[in-house]
Amino acid sequence: MSESLRFLVVDDSRAVQAIVRRSLHSGDFRQAEIKFASDGEEALSLIEEWAPTLVLSDWHMPNMDGMRLLQTLRKHHPTQRFGFVTSEFERDKIELALEEGAL
Protein backbone atom coordinates (compact mmCIF):
# COMPACT_ATOMS: atom_id res chain seq x y z
CA MET A 1 0.00 0.00 0.00
CA SER A 2 1.86 3.08 -1.20
CA GLU A 3 -0.41 5.72 0.29
CA SER A 4 -2.02 5.21 3.67
CA LEU A 5 -5.75 4.72 3.52
CA ARG A 6 -7.81 6.77 5.94
CA PHE A 7 -11.30 5.74 6.96
CA LEU A 8 -13.67 7.95 8.92
CA VAL A 9 -16.43 5.89 10.53
CA VAL A 10 -19.45 7.99 11.53
CA ASP A 11 -21.86 6.23 13.87
CA ASP A 12 -23.35 7.01 17.27
CA SER A 13 -23.04 3.37 18.35
CA ARG A 14 -19.69 2.38 19.85
CA ALA A 15 -20.58 -1.26 19.16
CA VAL A 16 -20.95 -0.57 15.43
CA GLN A 17 -17.73 1.46 15.45
CA ALA A 18 -15.94 -1.55 16.95
CA ILE A 19 -17.45 -3.94 14.39
CA VAL A 20 -16.38 -1.73 11.48
CA ARG A 21 -12.88 -1.31 12.92
CA ARG A 22 -12.52 -5.06 13.39
CA SER A 23 -13.82 -5.73 9.86
CA LEU A 24 -11.42 -3.28 8.25
CA HIS A 25 -8.39 -4.41 10.23
CA SER A 26 -9.08 -8.12 9.72
CA GLY A 27 -9.16 -7.77 5.93
CA ASP A 28 -7.06 -5.96 3.38
CA PHE A 29 -6.96 -2.75 5.38
CA ARG A 30 -4.78 -3.75 8.35
CA GLN A 31 -2.52 -0.72 7.87
CA ALA A 32 -5.36 1.77 7.36
CA GLU A 33 -5.82 4.69 9.71
CA ILE A 34 -9.30 4.80 11.23
CA LYS A 35 -10.96 7.64 13.10
CA PHE A 36 -14.46 7.85 14.52
CA ALA A 37 -17.18 10.46 14.83
CA SER A 38 -20.50 10.11 16.66
CA ASP A 39 -22.54 12.30 14.29
CA GLY A 40 -22.32 14.37 11.14
CA GLU A 41 -21.26 17.56 12.88
CA GLU A 42 -18.27 15.87 14.49
CA ALA A 43 -17.46 14.20 11.17
CA LEU A 44 -17.33 17.53 9.33
CA SER A 45 -14.72 18.83 11.77
CA LEU A 46 -12.58 15.71 11.31
CA ILE A 47 -12.90 15.84 7.53
CA GLU A 48 -11.61 19.42 7.50
CA GLU A 49 -8.48 18.58 9.48
CA TRP A 50 -7.78 14.98 8.48
CA ALA A 51 -8.99 14.43 4.86
CA PRO A 52 -10.10 10.77 4.94
CA THR A 53 -9.93 8.53 1.88
CA LEU A 54 -13.46 7.28 2.58
CA VAL A 55 -16.25 8.25 4.96
CA LEU A 56 -18.42 5.33 6.13
CA SER A 57 -21.55 6.65 7.81
CA ASP A 58 -24.66 5.46 9.54
CA TRP A 59 -27.89 7.01 8.33
CA HIS A 60 -29.66 7.59 11.66
CA MET A 61 -27.72 9.71 14.17
CA PRO A 62 -28.42 12.66 16.46
CA ASN A 63 -27.53 16.28 15.59
CA MET A 64 -26.75 15.65 11.90
CA ASP A 65 -27.81 12.43 10.23
CA GLY A 66 -25.90 10.66 7.48
CA MET A 67 -27.95 12.04 4.59
CA ARG A 68 -27.47 15.62 5.76
CA LEU A 69 -23.76 14.90 6.18
CA LEU A 70 -23.58 13.57 2.61
CA GLN A 71 -25.45 16.59 1.23
CA THR A 72 -23.18 18.99 3.13
CA LEU A 73 -20.10 17.19 1.86
CA ARG A 74 -21.31 17.43 -1.72
CA LYS A 75 -21.49 21.22 -1.36
CA HIS A 76 -18.13 21.75 0.35
CA HIS A 77 -16.07 18.64 -0.54
CA PRO A 78 -17.64 17.31 -3.75
CA THR A 79 -14.95 14.70 -4.38
CA GLN A 80 -15.04 13.15 -0.89
CA ARG A 81 -15.78 9.42 -1.19
CA PHE A 82 -18.75 8.47 0.96
CA GLY A 83 -20.62 5.27 1.72
CA PHE A 84 -23.35 4.22 4.11
CA VAL A 85 -23.05 1.43 6.66
CA THR A 86 -26.63 1.29 7.84
CA SER A 87 -29.70 -0.82 8.36
CA GLU A 88 -31.73 1.62 6.23
CA PHE A 89 -33.48 -0.34 3.51
CA GLU A 90 -36.23 1.89 2.13
CA ARG A 91 -35.82 2.00 -1.64
CA ASP A 92 -36.54 5.74 -1.97
CA LYS A 93 -33.89 6.57 0.63
CA ILE A 94 -31.32 4.33 -1.01
CA GLU A 95 -32.05 5.90 -4.40
CA LEU A 96 -31.68 9.37 -2.89
CA ALA A 97 -28.32 8.41 -1.37
CA LEU A 98 -27.07 7.15 -4.74
CA GLU A 99 -28.33 10.32 -6.47
CA GLU A 100 -26.42 12.40 -3.92
CA GLY A 101 -23.22 10.49 -4.71
CA ALA A 102 -22.98 7.76 -2.08
CA LEU A 103 -20.97 4.73 -3.16
N, C-alpha and C positions, 0 to 999 in steps of 0.2 A: 504494500500500500504506500504509494509515493506521498500522497497528501493525506493528512489526518482527517478522518471523517468526524463530523460533529453533529450529534443528534440532540435536539431539544425536545423533551417529552413534556407535554402539557396536559396535566390531569390532576384533579383535586383528590384523587384516591392514592394514598401511599402504597396500597397493595398493588394497584395497577402499575404504578411507577416501578415497583420492584419486579413485577412480571416482565415488563418491557425491557428493563435493564438486563435481567437474566436471559431473556430471549436474544437480545442483541449480542451480549458477551459470550453466549454459548455457541453462536454461529460464526459467520464470516466476519463479524465486526468486533472481535476481541480487543483490538487496539483502538477502537473508536472512543472519542470523548463523549460523555453524556452529561447533560445538565437537565434540571427539572424545574418546572414552574407549576403552580397550583391553579392558575387561571390565565386568561388571555392578557390581562393587564400586566401581570408579572412576566409573561412570555415576551411581550413587546419590549420591555426594558432589557431583557437578556439578549434579544435579537439585535438590538441597537449596539450593544457592547461586545457581543461574542460572535455574531455572524455564523449561525449553524448551517451545516450542509443540508439538513432536512429537519423540518418541524413535524412531529407526530403528536396530534392533539385529540383529546376527547371532544365530544360535541357538547355535552351537558356539564357546565361548570358555573360556579357563582361569579359575580362581577362582570366578566366578559366571557361569553360562551365561544365555542370553537368556530362557529360560522362567522360571528362578528370578528373574531381574530383573523380568520382567513380574508374577509372582506377588507379589513384594515390593512393587512399585509399587501393585498393587491394594489391598494392606493399608494402606499409608501415604500414597499419593497416588492415590486411586481415580479421579480425573478426568483423570489424565495420559494424553494421547494417545500410543499406542504402536503401532508396526508392525515387522514383521520384514523384513529384507533378507537373505535366506539361500538356500542351495541345498537346504535341508531340504524333502523332498517327500513324506514318509510321511503318508498320510491321517490316521491317528490323532493324530499330532503337530500337524498343521494344525488339526484339529477342536478339540484341546485349547487351542491358542493362541486360536482364535476364542471358545471358551467362556470363557477367561480375560480376554477383552476386547481382544485385538489387532485392529487395523484391517486 
